[in-house]
Amino acid sequence: MRWGGFSFLCLLCSVLRAFFSLGKTIQTISLITYLIERKLEQGPYLVIVPLSTLTNWTLEFAKWAPSLVVISYKGLPQVRRNLQMQLRNPFHVLLTTYEYIIKDRPILCKWRWTHMIIGE
Amino acid sequence: MPNGKPPSADAPNVPPMSPSPPITTVPFTDHQLSTLKAQMAAWKFIQHAAPVPENIHHAARGLPEPAQPPPGRFLEDPESLEHNPKSKIYPFNAYMTPTERFKDTLKDGSGKQRVLMPTIFPEGLDAVSILQERRKFIDARIEQRIKELGQLSSTIPEGVDGPPVAPNESKKASSSKVTFPSQTANGKLRLLIEQKGLMLRHKQRQLRQAVVEKMILGTVLPTERKDFRRIRKPTLRDARLTEAAERKQRLERERRAKQKHLEYLRVICTHGAKMILDKRNNLSKIQRLGKGIAKFHNETEKEEQKRIERVSKERLRALKNDDEEAYLKLIDTAKDTRITHLLKQTDSYLDSLAQAVVQQQAEAGRPLAPIDDEPLDETTFGASRMDDGEDKSKVDYYRVAHRINEKVTAQPKILTGGTLKEYQMKGLQWMVSLYNNRLNGILADEMGWVFLFMLTMLRTKSIL
């Protein structure tokens, strides 16, 4: 998966019927855990979600996969600078929003992400 | 007096049965004539009930009568006209007196054997005429006397005695205890009284008649009750009762008339009301019919709606269950061409995508892994087949795309906090397959489409 490129052509368009509150968050988390556990893909996962759902995602991660190291990248620039320090340590998931991706793209480009999950 | 007439004067004395004779040619002698005149004068006196003066009386007697027996009225006179051959009626005398017939027998016998011939009744006396004559006579006498008295009373001075009376009567009068004045006393007064009494005769007559009538009544037997019934005198109470009864009758009459009239009106009203009721019933019937029809239409419409709803629900359910076939069927029934169109487009996109995937895999140089023994299709991931499954001509997208098949049965251990649901496991399997086959994917719902659109916008604007 290439960062900065998002191949729509490889998109699997089959609509997985998923109505409201069917737990897409949970499914995503389960996928991540599966990959980490079975496929041994420890590589950092980038999860981009709207700011409004960020807290929810954090909670869900804490509830369903407490063993994962999840960093919520948000806050004032000072806070973010601290988080960047924290990022030097190994982590599983970086949870952030669109704005911060755009803002801190040069910083976040440094890591080689294995998978990106975009939420809405 | 008629007996004293001379036989020669018999000529005018014709029996009334024989027809009146014509003017006789037998002349009267002078003596006879004078006698006749005297007789006529005497007759006049008698008619007026006045005494006949003596000279006329004597003159009327005339010559002494002959010794001949006065001829009876029914004895035939041989000198009469009937027997006189010289008279004109001689042979034509139809009348034959009965004595003529029996003359022979009378002559033969001594006359002792009288033949009784009942038809020869002597002409009787007419009692009524006699009475009338008597009355007339009496009235004439009374009148005469009144006149006399009137003349006499004026001449007689008072205190003079009246004409002498028979001694018998005077004796009678004196024998009683009461002494009456002598009959001859107070002559004028007496005459006056007599005159007044005579003049009162009419009144007396009336009085007598009244007395007689009442006396008759007294002697009559009460054969008829009606005459002796005492009529009840109508009192005021009776009048009041009558009035009341009349009033009641009148009221009754009026009441009856009014009742009739009211009955008539009532009949009309009831008839009118009945008519209105009938019309209303008809109207309501028609209305009900209309309502029934409208209801029927409504119900059919509702049922149609329900059917449509049911179909759409089933369609959605089929969609939920990924029953493409049933879905298409239902879509067709719902006649929603848009959805059909969209589905067709989706199919075509899937085909193109499959082709693209094949191409990409070929470019990527991935060894085409053999198709697993297990046929792979969307059922692996929990979806249900929509096509018949017989059409293998087109490239099965799922088979192409998900060459690498990995089953996910158990939940990853580090996933704590709960258990994944069945469909979530399927989703996980699908995502793992994505990972295995190096594919990207979107797990989305309806919101996802909005998101897709947004991403497309971003991509086109080269933000990402």
Interface residues (C-beta under 8 A of the other chain):
Chain A: M1 G4 F6 S7 F8 L9 C10 L11 L12 C13 S14 V15 L16 R17 A18 F19 F20 L22 G23 K24 I26 Q27 T28 I29 S30 L31 T33 Y34 L35 I36 E37 R38 K39 E41 K63 W64 A65 P66 S67 L68 I102 H115 I118 E120
Chain B: L319 K320 D322 Y349 L350 L353 A356 V357 Q360 E378 F381 A383 Y397 Y398 A401 V408 Q411 P412 K413 I414 L415 T416 G417 G418 L420 K421 Y423 Q424 G427 L428 W430 M431 V432 L434 Y435 L439 N440 G441 I442 L443 A444 D445 E446 M447 G448 V450 F451 L455 T456 R459 I463 L464
